[in-house]
Amino acid sequence: MNMPFLLSLIIFSPLIGIVILSFIRNNDAAKTVGILSTIPAVFLTSFIYFMYQSGESLERFSEKKQWLSFGSFPVHYELAIDEFSLIMLMLTSVLALCSSIASIYIKTGLRAYFMLFLLLEIGMLGVFLAQNLILFFLFFEITLIPLFFLIGKWGYRKKEETAFYFLIYNGLGSAILLIAISVLFAKTGTVNITDLKEIMAGTMVSDELKLGLLVSLLIAFGVKLPIFPLHSWVIKVHSEAPIPVVMLHSGILLKIGAYGLIRFGIGLFPNEFEKLSMMIMILGLINLLYGAFLALIVKEFKKVLAYASISHMGIILLGLGALNEAGVQGAIFQVVSHGIISALFFFLVGIIADRTGRTDLTNISGLAKGMPIAAGCLLMAGMASLALPGTSGFISEFTVFLGVFKTMPVIASIGVIAIILTAVYVLQAVLNITFGKGSSLKDVRTFEFMPILLLIGIIISIGIYPNSLANPLQQTVETITKSLEADK
């Protein structure tokens, strides 16, 4: 028995909250509705996960309806889910819930804030379920609109400048992506992902055009990931956007770039991706080292985390460039692991900023005296970020470097330098905040503790039992590696 509307229900479940919020004027009620509106996606996604674990095929949840027509070329409303998109869907729904709780620190315009927040969630959920490129692009663009206003209205000192900076960079990336999709549609007559894989395996499209399309996708998704030198907007967003928005931006929106490279870059152009693998690994190495060095010298905690994100995105590129099962699996692990760890970090940054009004490392110290629970949680996030065994960070980085050492031991050896630097800048920042002279502050409250426990629980669960993530992803990884081997 098929369940043809469940995926649409997941995507548009936040719309219920948007409708309710349009009739609400009270700020407290807006907070409650905004937070509660993120819960249905968590339950529905968990339902699919448990159905999958019990042996149900994910194909039963697929949807396909007539939608648009360009002459004789129809474009359907198509949604589908596989193991990779299921994991990304769970990550998105959980982090949206945690970020909505972090939104209690937003003081003004709560009704409009949560309406934009829920619209952003719709876009993120839709990206991972779209089964054709036009639908993917539309959901991709939906994420840009609310994010622009969330940054520009509720951000910090340079919020307007940051919002436009974000829009310019991501707008250019979107334009390149749209051109690539248009060329594919014109050449093949379809935007269905499954059909495109079959067509790209044939000779309908020339090798030169395939390579050009892959480079276009690499640039478009490289802006989102980000890949050096397309990264400067990320530093501004991490520094100036409101904390709940940064949680989603760092935890999910950056990962759309990685998802796009895996789903469309390798998925549609495996042979061409192999040709560019060395360049991709070099770009990953640059990201890894550049981000680590800058994180080591900046003195603002949000900027430390921003450069750390750039560095950790380099690990994803290294894993994908390795072109083997360990590398690809490690890259996907890193997508999930960094999403959780960065969200935890920024949630704790929000708590610290709420209590002290500062995030500058030169002005924050003694957290262990005034806020011992928060200090302990911050240390936990730091240990996961520097890849302590028993955490998800260790599993992802170890697996990536295992794959890279198999193919390019020289690049892997240089990359280890960045891993050492990661330990230095993480410990430097965390210990600076934790120890020293402190004052009496309110520690973590009950409602703050719940998302912290959830995120830490996921980090440790993956670290102790990585098969909880590896088993669902096994088929995805095997499909990717087989497509690479088939083109060798």
PEZI-V900268 format. One record per backbone hydrogen bond with DSSP energy under -1.0 kcal/mol. CO is the residue of the C=O (numbers start at 1). NH is the residue of the N-H. Records with the same first field share a line. If there is no record, write none. Layout:
BEGIN
CO = NH, NH
END
This chain:
BEGIN
3 = 6
5 = 9
6 = 10
7 = 11
8 = 12
12 = 15
13 = 16
14 = 18
15 = 19
16 = 20
17 = 21
18 = 22
20 = 23
21 = 24
26 = 30
27 = 31
28 = 32
29 = 33
30 = 34
31 = 35
32 = 36
33 = 37
35 = 38
36 = 39
39 = 43
40 = 44
41 = 45
42 = 46
43 = 47
44 = 48
45 = 49
46 = 50
47 = 51
48 = 52
49 = 53
50 = 54
51 = 56
52 = 55
57 = 60
58 = 61
59 = 62
60 = 3
63 = 79
65 = 77
68 = 75
70 = 73
73 = 70
75 = 68
76 = 78
77 = 65
78 = 131
79 = 63
82 = 86
83 = 87
84 = 88
85 = 89
86 = 90
87 = 91
88 = 92
89 = 93
90 = 94
91 = 95
92 = 96
93 = 97
94 = 98
95 = 99
96 = 100
97 = 101
98 = 102
101 = 104
102 = 105
103 = 106
109 = 113
110 = 114
111 = 115
112 = 116
113 = 117
114 = 118
115 = 119
116 = 120
117 = 121
118 = 122
119 = 123
120 = 124
121 = 125
122 = 126
123 = 127
124 = 128
126 = 129, 130
129 = 80
131 = 193
132 = 136
133 = 137
134 = 138
135 = 139
136 = 140
137 = 141
138 = 142
139 = 143
141 = 145
142 = 146
143 = 147
144 = 148
145 = 149
146 = 150
147 = 151
148 = 152
149 = 153
150 = 154
151 = 155
156 = 159
158 = 162
159 = 163
160 = 164
161 = 165
162 = 166
163 = 167
164 = 168
165 = 169
166 = 170
167 = 171
168 = 172
169 = 173
170 = 174
171 = 175
172 = 176
173 = 177
174 = 178
175 = 179
176 = 180
177 = 181
178 = 182
179 = 183
180 = 184
181 = 185
182 = 186
183 = 187
184 = 188
185 = 189
191 = 133
192 = 196
193 = 197
194 = 198
195 = 199
196 = 200
197 = 201
199 = 202
206 = 210
207 = 211
208 = 212
209 = 213
210 = 214
211 = 215
212 = 216
213 = 217
214 = 218
215 = 219
216 = 220
217 = 221
218 = 222
219 = 223
221 = 225
222 = 227
227 = 230
231 = 234
232 = 236
233 = 237
234 = 238
235 = 239
236 = 240
237 = 241
240 = 156
242 = 246
243 = 247
244 = 248
245 = 249
246 = 250
247 = 251
248 = 252, 253
249 = 254
255 = 259
256 = 260
257 = 261
258 = 262
259 = 263
260 = 264, 265
261 = 266
262 = 267
264 = 268
265 = 269
269 = 273
270 = 274
271 = 275
272 = 276
274 = 277
276 = 280
277 = 281
278 = 282
279 = 283
280 = 284
281 = 285
282 = 286
283 = 287
284 = 288
285 = 289
286 = 290
287 = 291
288 = 292
289 = 293
290 = 294
291 = 295
292 = 296
294 = 298
299 = 361
300 = 304
301 = 305
302 = 306
303 = 307
304 = 308
305 = 309
306 = 310
307 = 311
308 = 312
309 = 313
310 = 314
313 = 317
314 = 318
315 = 319
316 = 320
317 = 321
318 = 322
320 = 323
324 = 328
325 = 329
326 = 330
327 = 331
328 = 332
329 = 333
330 = 334
331 = 335
332 = 336
333 = 337
334 = 338
335 = 339
336 = 340
337 = 341
338 = 342
339 = 343
340 = 344
341 = 345
342 = 346
343 = 347
344 = 348
345 = 349
346 = 350
347 = 351
348 = 352
349 = 353
350 = 354
351 = 355
352 = 356
353 = 357
359 = 301
360 = 363
366 = 369, 370
367 = 371
371 = 375
372 = 376
373 = 377
374 = 378
375 = 379
376 = 380
377 = 381
378 = 382
379 = 383
380 = 384
381 = 385
382 = 386
383 = 388
384 = 387
388 = 391
391 = 395
392 = 396
393 = 397
394 = 398
395 = 399
396 = 400
397 = 401
398 = 402
399 = 403
400 = 404
401 = 405
404 = 408
408 = 412
409 = 413
410 = 414
411 = 415
412 = 416
414 = 417
415 = 419
416 = 420
417 = 421
418 = 422
419 = 423
420 = 424
421 = 425
422 = 426
423 = 427
424 = 428
425 = 429
426 = 430
427 = 431
428 = 432
429 = 433
430 = 434
431 = 435
433 = 367
434 = 368
435 = 366
445 = 449
446 = 450
448 = 452
449 = 453
450 = 454
451 = 455
452 = 456
453 = 457
454 = 458
455 = 459
456 = 460
457 = 461
458 = 462
459 = 463
460 = 464
461 = 465
465 = 468
466 = 469, 470
467 = 471
469 = 473
473 = 477
474 = 478
475 = 479
476 = 480
477 = 481
478 = 482
479 = 483
480 = 484
481 = 485
482 = 486
485 = 488
END
